[in-house]
Amino acid sequence: MPRQTRLDASGVLQHVMARWIERRDIFRDDKDRTSSLERLAVIFDES
């Protein structure tokens, strides 16, 4: 049975997990990590 569709509305609390297969590094280097965090910050600023 498929799971229910997640709510995607402003102000809804979300749980975000980021983990790669076999616990490998998610980011290639500090520049990649910084870029990813900056993009997440834009999403948070919009809500």
N, C-alpha and C positions, 0 to 999 in steps of 0.2 A: 504494500500500500504506500503510495507516494506521500511525502510530507506535505503539510499545508503551506501555502504561499506565505512568505514572510511579509510583515508590514513594512512599507516603505513610505513613511510619512514624517513630516517635520516634527521634531520633538519626541519621537519614539526612541527609547533607549535601545541601543544595539550592542551586542557582544561580538567583538572582533578577535579572531585568533589567526595568528600567522605562524605556521610551522611547515617546514619543507619535509619532503619524504626522507626517511632515514636520518632525521635530525640534522640534515645538511644546512649550511649557512643560507640564509634567505637573501642576503645582500652580497654583491660581488666585492664591494669596497665601500669606504666612507662616503664617497661621492654618490654612489647608488643609494646608500642608506639615507643620506640627507635629502636627496631628491624624493624618495618615497615618503619621508616624513613631511616634507613640504606639501606634497600632493594631498596627504591626509589632512593637513592643517586647513587647506582650502575647503575640503568637504565639511570639516567641523565648523568653520567660519560661516558657511552657508546655512547651517541649521540654527 
